[in-house]
Amino acid sequence: MDFYTEEATHFIDPNTEIHYAIHTSYKDSRFPHIHDFYELMLILKGTQLLTINGKNIFLKESCLSLIRPTDIHSKKYIEPGMHINLAFPQKTTDELLHYLGEGFPREELLHAKIPPYVILSHTEKNIIQNRLEELNLQEVSKQNFVRTHLRILLFELFIKYFTNQVQQDDNMPPWLTSVNNEMKKKENFSRGLPALLEISQKSHAVLCRSFKKYLHSTPINFINEQRLNYAANLLMHSDLAILDICLDAGFENLSHFYHIFKKTYSTTPAEYRHSRNPTELM
């Protein structure tokens, strides 16, 4: 495939490490192309068709995506819209990932066939939009200040939205990747199936078929995995009562919580807490 290369030296200020732009079309862009830099894109309104590494993804309002230097891509609006682009150099990303260390899923972020993208709530979209716009409104003379605030913002976005990205196989539908990542958030898995149906906008039957085919699980089992992991962490790192942990994780029945916890961890919640913190919390 023939493609055009966009270079950081043509776009990004080397002192602030930022190129910020608001677009409503791609009439001046050459596609397909790759970058030698990273690009965050936040869809403010409308719908885009992103063709990337041979896959088609529809990006709608409130979608935040990260395009990496090696991603061969084309974009077009399929309905009128607007988006913010924030480009930053490879060096910035390398230094940030080095700081985050081995616990951050670097390989999944950099080398998965489909780059990470998430669908934000309306409130989250507005917050991130304001943060991006604040970067563009800083005094040009405060280059070090702008650069530092860029790195703070990237750190927050990487940790909050890209740490728990599902490593999908090549055939997994992008919507399912996004749904699974959203359901790893406490505010969603604690609500359970209603949140899953709301986020996915799919029927229960479609969800069951998709989870079985691509994740070898059921929606309920997936939700319970997130809840149990959350509960296990609270048992180790808090002095909350077991009933409170059960309810906070989204379980409505204490005996059911005990049953599936013991089935998963081969011990009761109380025994699990004691075995990992025998002196209890001070």
N, C-alpha and C positions, 0 to 999 in steps of 0.2 A: 504494500500500500504506500502510495506517495503522500507525504504530509509535510506541513510547514512547521518550522521551529520558532517559537517566540522566546526571546532572550531577555533575561532580567535586566541587562544593561540598558535596554530600550524602555523599560517601564519603571523600575524600582529605584527610589532614592537610596543610594548606598549609605547615607547617614542615618536616616530614620528607618530604613529597611522596610518601607511600605510603598505600595501603590494602591490607592483607594479610588474606586470609580462606581458610579451609579449608571446602569444601562437600562434602556427600554427596547433595544433591538440589537441585532448582530450584523447590521448592514455593512460595517467596516471591518469585519473579521474574516480571516482566511481559514477555512476548514477543509479537511481535518488538520489538526495541529497538535503539537506537544509543547511543553514548557521546559525551561531549565530552572523553574521555581515552583513554589506551591501556591495554590489559589483556594481561598475560602469563598463560597458563594452562598448568599442568603436570598431566597426568593421572597420578595415583598408582596407581589401579587401576580396572578396569571399562572400559566403552566408552560413549562419548557420540556422539550424532548432532548435528552442528553444521550447521545450515542457514544459509548466509551468502551474501548477495548472489545469492540464487536457486540456489545450489549446495548439495548435500548432501555432507558429509565425515564419515567415521567416524573419531573420535579414540580411539585405544586407549592402554593403559598405556604410559607413557614418552614420550608425545607432548607436545611443547612448541609452543605456538601463540601468535601475536601478533594480537590483534584491535585494529583501528584505529578512530578516532573515527567514520568514515563508514560502517563496515560494518554493514549491517542484518542482524541475526542472531537465531536462536533456538537453544536448546540443550535436550537432554533425554538422560537416561541410558536406554540400552536394556538395560543390565544393571547391577546394583548397583556403585557405585564411589565414588571420592573424588578431588578435585582441589584444587590450590592456585591461587588467584587473586592476582595482584599488579597493582594498578592504579596508574598514575602519570600526571601531567598532561601535556597537550600541550606546555607550556613546557619540561619536562624533555627530552622527545624532540627538540624543535626545537633546543635548545642542544647536545644530544649530536650530532645530525646535522650541525650547523654545524661543530662541532669535527672531526668525521670528514672533512669536506671533499668535494670533487667526486669523489674516487676511490671513495667509497662509493655503491652503487647505490640512491640515495634514491628515485628515481622508481619503480623496480621494487618497492621495499619499501612505499611509500605508496600507489601507484596501481594495482598489479596487481589484477585482479578478485578473485582468491582471495588472502587474506593469507598470509604465510609460516607454515609449520609444519614441524617436523622430528620424526623418530622417533629417540629417543636410545637408546644402549645402556643396559643395566641399571646399569652403573657410573656413566655420565654422569647418568642420572636421579637416582641417590642423591646425587651430588655437588651437583647443582643444587638438589635438594630441601633439602639441608643448608644451602646458601647462602641460600635463600629463608627458611628457618626462622630462621637467624641474624639476619636483618633484623628479624624479628618479636620476637626475644628481647633486643634492645638496650634499654638504659635509656631510658625516655621522655624524660628530661631531656637526653639527648645528641642533640638534634635535628639539629645540624649534622653530627655523626658518622654518623647514620643516613642522612641525605640524601647524603653523600659516598659511602657504601658502596653505596647504591642505584645511583648513577651508575657506579661501578666495575663492579658486576654487570651493568648494562645494556650498558655498553661491551663487556664480554667476550662476552655473549650475542649481541649484534648482529654483532660481528666473527666469532665462531666459527661461528654457526649461520645467520645471515641474509645474510651477504655474498654467498655463492655460490648464492643461490636462483635456480633456473631461471625465466626469464620465459616462462611457458606461454601457449599460446593458450587460448581459452575452452573448447575441447573436450578438452584434454588431461586424462586421468584424474589425480586427485590423487595416487594411488599412484605414478604414473610421475614426477611432479614430485619427490616425496620420494625416490624411488630415485635419480634423476639427481643430486640434491643430495648424497646420501650418497656416491655414487660419485666425487664430486670430492674426497673426503678421501683423503689419501695411504694411510692404512691399508687402504682399500678398493680403490682402483684398482690398487695394487701387487699385490693378491691376484688381481685380474682377474675372470674369469667366475664362479668359485666364490663370490666375495663378492657379485656381482650377483645370482646365483640365491638365495643365502641371504637377502639384504636384501629382495628383491622378493617372495619366496615364490611366484614364478610359474615356469612351465615355460619352457624355452629357446625353444620355438616361439612362445609368447605374447609373450615379450620381443622376438623378432625382428620379429613383426608390429607391435608397438606402437612400437618404435624407428623402423621404416620409415615408419609412418603419421604419427607426430607429430614426429619429429626428423630424418627423412630421412637416417638413418644405420643402422648395424648395431650391436649391442652391442659387438662386438670393436673396431670403428672408434672408437666413443665412448670405450672404455677406453684405446685407444692414444693418442687425442687428449690425455687427461689425463696419461698417462705421458710423452708427448713434451714437453708443456708443462713438466712437472716437471723432466725431463732438461735441457731448454734452459735453464731457470733455474739449475740446478746448474752447467752448463757456463759460464755467465756469471759466477756469483757464488761459486764454490768452486774449490779446487784438487784436488778428488777425481779419481782416475783415471777414464778413460772407462768402463772395465770396471765399476768400482764404481758409477758413475752408472747404467749399464745395468741392473745387478742390483738396485740400490736402487729404481729406478722400476718394477720388476716384469718386465722382459724377461729371459728365460732364455737367450737366444742372442745373442751379440754381433754376428754377421753379420746377423741379422734386424733388430736394433736399427739398425745402420748403413743397412740397405736402406730401412726405412720412414722413418728420420730424413732421409735424402737425398731421398726421394720427397716428403716434406712441406716441407722447408726448402731444397731444391735445393743442398745442400752437405753435407759430412760433419760429424760432431760435432767433430772436431779443427779443421776450417776455421771452423766456426761459432764455436767458443770463441775462436780467434785473431782473427777479424774483429771481434768485440765487445770484446775485451780484448787488443789486440796486444802489450802489454807483459807479459801474463800477470799472475797475482796475486802481489803482493809477499809 
